[in-house]
Amino acid sequence: TTQAPLLKVERMVTGYGDLRVVRDVSFEVRAGRLTVLLGRNGAGKTTTLRAVSGLNKLAGGSITFDGEPIDKRSVADRVRMGMSYVQEGKRVLHAQTIEENLLLGGRIRKVRRAVLHEEIERIYSLFPILKEKRSLPAGSMSGGQQQMLAIGSALMAKPRLLLLDEPSGGLAPVVVKEVMQRVAELKETGIGIVLVEQAVEASVAIADDVVVVDMGRNVLAGPAASVDLEDLKRAYFGAP
Ligand code: ATP
């Protein structure tokens, strides 16, 4: 399409203090599309998301959101601009109900409770299981359901861009498929998604674009439809 990218990361360099763990990473995401970042443990995927969200500072390269350079913007500014980040292993509040968790997710918006309740209804239509269990403590749900609640809470901020770090973490394969299916459906709401995953097949299946990162560098990038799964697994994940 001719539509400008929502997020554009160019030749990003970042890390922790003087330690550079991301040395040359580039990718884009358009509205209603999903880009998956794959790579071994320690490749620099989480650090890439942290830098996009503003938690890590850039040592080189650039990040633009909606055409505007944002690498000097604070985390809070980026949230206000429409970015929402679900960190790896993000926990929901176990003792609070599902609905209370969702309300907390919307807290950063200075809007009336009635508006938040409209938003909650929209999230219930995306994740019907959350509606069914709305009055139960979040800790009573399964891991997959809690992951959906974590995503739902992030959506309460009404983001245009969702950064998702390993939503499949610790889930059984059949549950991973279901979470991925729900994530794929989110694209239809028009938001752009950056997904970091270890579950290669399940995530490539819902992706529009695939980026493989190794040692903090792009080693493969292209449309998901053009990526050969077997090649990808052999080259980067040590499959036989
Ligand atoms: P994983 O799937 O294991 O999270 P990843 O691709 O997301 O892997 P990162 O978490 O970005 O990788 O880590 C990249 C490198 O940065 C690793 O070598 C890691 O040890 C290092 N690292 C991560 N967090 C810190 C930190 N807070 N301080 C210093 N080094 C860190």
Boltz pocket constraint, residues with backbone or C-beta under 6 A from the ligand:
constraints:
  - pocket:
      binder: B
      contacts: [[A, 16], [A, 19], [A, 21], [A, 39], [A, 40], [A, 41], [A, 42], [A, 43], [A, 44], [A, 45], [A, 46], [A, 47], [A, 48]]
      max_distance: 6.0
